[in-house]
């Protein structure tokens, strides 16, 4: 059951990273601010691998072709998700797409079965479906999106982009699990840390090349705000470490479903810290999501 605290910790640090990242939006482009989570997390990831290898005197895992395929595929899928999400937010009618991007919770179940040949238990599947409903209700309540509008927008571009967002994020989760499982040497911590470091290295190289070609000046701009960027990088690294450890322990479908607890954190912060008003629809979504999380945890998924 170790995957449960690691997943909750991952969701917490991810929420923290997102909050810190918002401070960069006024100083950098959307892509520049998004790239910080990868670029400034890489040094922490490399130091973590070095510490584990030297302190415990463990050999680094051998990089095989299967691992390389999984890690590159997952890294690119996560970058594609970032690009699609930015594109989605640039559209005026992005609320439908944002709601449908949350289908990642369900898509990951299908992707895991197709790519890894893993299936979830019946109780877990029910919990995942309830969690999906809770997430959808929360998003629709916050964006004042009606079911009629959602159904009437199924053929629009924002719908396809939203579904593609969910697909890319779900694909990255499944591929990262496949990458960690393909490593033979090292313990749980070292294998997950090594996979994360390689993934961040691939992502940093891709984003550095892209920014240099299409948004020159953004890389140097991040150095002017290095304290905030380091904070984003550390929180992003901490979240990713916990995600990767959880991926090594159990199904990606369980992890992504429980990971939606991040929305509960955001809800609680908005209510108790910022004193924001919430609708009954949002409260209903939180209750559904919380119930699904309890059901998933009590199901004692491996």
N, C-alpha and C positions, 0 to 999 in steps of 0.2 A: 504493500500500500504506500510505498515511498513516493510513487508518482503523484499522489494527491498533494502533499505539501510543496513539492517542487513545481507543480503546475500552478498552484495558488500564488507561490512566490514569483513565478514567471509573469503571471497576470498583473501582480502588484507592481513589479519593476517596469513592466511595459507601460502601465498607466503613468508611472512616474516619468518615464522617458518621454512619453507623448506630451505631458505637461511642460517639461523642460524645453522640448522641441518647439513649442508654440512661441517661445521668446525669440526664436531665430527667424520667424516668418517675416518680420518687418525688416530684417537686415539682409536676408538671402532670398534667392529665388526658391520656388517650391522644391525643385530638384536639389538645389544646393542644401536646403535645410533637411531634406530627406536623406541625402548622402551622408550627412554627419553621423547618423546612427551606425553606419557601416565603417566609415573611415576612422572615426575616433574610438570605435569599439575594438578595432584590430589590435592596437598595442596591448590593451588589457588581456585580450585572448591569447596573444603570444606569450606574455609574461605568465599567464596562468598555466599554459602548457609547460613552459620551462620550469616553473616551480614544482608542478606535479612530477615531471620526469626526473628532476634532480633530487628533490626531497625524498621521494620514494624509490629512487634509483630504478626506474622502469624504462624499458626500451620503447621508443616511439613505434606506434603501429605501422605495419607495412602498407604502403599505398598500392592497392590492386586496381585492376581495370574497372571492376564492379563498383568499388568505392568511388573512384574518380567520376564514373558516369552518374552515380546517384548524387554526389555532392555538387557537381557542376550543374546538373539538371535542377536540383533544388535551389541553388544560388540564383540561377537565371530566372526561375519561376518567381522567386521572391522579388527580384528587380522588376520583372514584368508586372507583378501585382502593384508595385509602387507607382510605375508609370501609368497603369490603368486607373488607379485610384486618383492620381493627380488629374488625369484627363476627365474623369468623372466629375470631380469637384469644379472643373472649369466650365462645365455645362450649366445652363440656367435651371434646367429641370432635373437636377441630379438626385432628388429624394427617392424616386423609384429605384434607381440604380443602386443607391446606398443601401436600401432595404434588401435588395436582391443579392448584394455582395455578401450578405450574411448567410446565404445558402451554403457557404463553405462548410458550415457545421454538418450538413447532410452530405455534401459532395465528397467529403473526405472519407466517409464510410464506403462509398462506391469505389473511389480511387484506391483505397487500401486493399479492397477485395481484388481489384483488377491487377494492381502492380505488385502487391506483396502476398496475395493469396490468403489474407487474414480477414476473419469475420468477427463481428461483435456478438455478444450474447443477446438473447431476446429482451431481457430487462434493460440492458444498456441501450439497445436500439430504441426502446420506448422512451427512455430518459433523454436520449439525443434528440428525438423528434419533439419532445416537450420543450427541451431547451431551445430548439430552433423556433418553435412557436412563440416562446417567451421573448426571444431576441427580436423577432419580427414585430411583435406587438409593441415592445419598447421603442424600437426605431420608428415605427409608424405613429406612435403616440407623440413622440418628441418632434417629429417632422409634420404632424397633422396630416398624415397621408391616409386616405380612406381605402378600404378594400376595393371599392368600385374603381377608384382611380388606378390602383395597382393592377387590377384585371384589365382595365382599358388601355394600359401602357405596355402590355407585354410584347408588342411588335416594334417598340421604339428603340432607338440607338442606345439610350441610357440603360434599357433593360439588358441588352446584350453585353454592354460594358460591365454592368453590375454582376451578371452571371460569370463573365470572364474573370472578374476580380476574385470571386469566390473560388473559381476553378484554379487560378494561379496560386492563391494562398493555400488551398487544400493540397495541391500538387507539391508545393514546397515542403509542407509538413510531412507528407508521406515519403517523399524522396530523402529528406533528412533522416527520417527513421531508418530507411533502407541503407543509408550511408553508414550510420552508427552500427547497425547490425552486421554490416559486411566486414567490419574490422575484427580481427581475431586477438591481437595482442593488447595488453594493457587492461587495467580494471575499468570499471564503469566511468569513473571521473575522467581518466586519461583519454578513453575512447571518445567520450562526448566532447571533451575540451579540444581534442585534436581535430575532430570533424568540424567543430565550430570555427576554429582558427583557419582551416583551409577554406571553408565557405566564405568567411569574411575577407580573406585574401583575394579570392576570385571576384567577389562583389566589389571590393575596393578598386581592383585593377580596371574592371569594366566601367565603374562610375567615374574614376579619375580620367580615363580616356574620353568618356562622353562629355564630361564637364570641360575638359581642355579643348575639345573640338567645337562644341556647340555653345558653351557658356563660359568663355574665358574670363578669368578674374574671380570666379566663385571660390576656387580652392584657396587663393591667398586671402580672400575675404573671411573665410572661416577662422584663419589664424588670428584675425583681429578680435575675434570673440571666443578665444580659446578656452576661457574658464567655463562658459556655458556649453561649448562644444564638448569639453571633457566630461562635464556632468551628464550630457546626453549620451556620450559614448560609454561611460561607466554604467549608467542605468540600462542602456541597450545591451551591453555585454552581460550584465547580471541577469537580465531577462532571458537572453539567448542561452546562457549556460544552463539555466533551470529548464528551458524548453528542451534542450538537447538531452539532458539527463532524463527527463520525463519520457522523451521519445525512445530512449534506450530501454526503458522499463516496461512500457505497455503500448497498446494500440494508439495510433495518432488520433483516431476517432474519439476515444475517451478523453484524450488530452485537450483537443480542440473544443469539445463540448464543455468540459470543466473550465477551460480557459475563458469562457464567456463570462465568468465571474468578474472579469474586468469591468463589464458594463454595470454590475452591481456596485463595484467600488466607485465608478464614475457617478452613478445615481446618488449614492450616499454622500459623496463630496459636494455635489450640487445642492442637495437638500440641507445638509447640516452645516456645511462650511460657507457656501455662497448664498444660502437661504433662497434658492430659486424655487418658484412654484412648479409643481409637477401635476400632470393630468391623471385622472383615474385610469386611463389606458396604460400609461407608463407604470403605474403601481401594479396593475394587473400583470403586465409583462415581467416585472421584477418578481412577483409572487410565483409565476409560472417557471421562470428561470431558476429561482431559488429552490423550488420543489424538485425540478429536474436534477439539479446538482446534488441535492440530498439523496434522491433515488439512485443516482449514479454512484455516489460514494457508498451508500448502504448495500448496493449490489455487489460490493467487494470485487470489482473488476480486477484481474490480475495485474 
